[in-house]
């Protein structure tokens, strides 16, 4: 059983930065960050596999950077130039499969609030 645990959320002003971390308790192949704002559908922010290949949502390209420490099964999300529309609950997801198609382990989430 892989249990992701997020940390690093908080409140910041627009233009600021935050770094999220997610520690998984076991082997992971693919990990990713998702976010959900009140009244909106969950959005995939960024995913990365063990080879380092990553995919970003258009809304965060150039501002967010996802990285993964395979040895520690830890995922990071460096968020720069934050905007109020980035405000959401950010959740970490992981799988132990051989692709990034689908995640079966989810963390509880960490809140990110960006004020204007």
C-alpha angles and dihedrals in degrees: 000000000000115000115189117207120193129207139167104064123135146121125304139163122253111280093030131115138239133181120213124199132195123191118197121202097222147014115322131185101185129019132179150173123241129179137199127192122199111282093008135100121256112271128205107234103180139335132194134187131209092271090057097251109148139187125201135197111249090240093065103033112128093016105059128052124195122201137170135207102209094189091058098030088232127146127202135194118195108198118194133173090023119199131202088250089063088070108120146107106282117210131190120222132188143178137191095214129107098258140035093250103122135349124231101180122066135180126222094253138240125239121240117190122184118190125201 
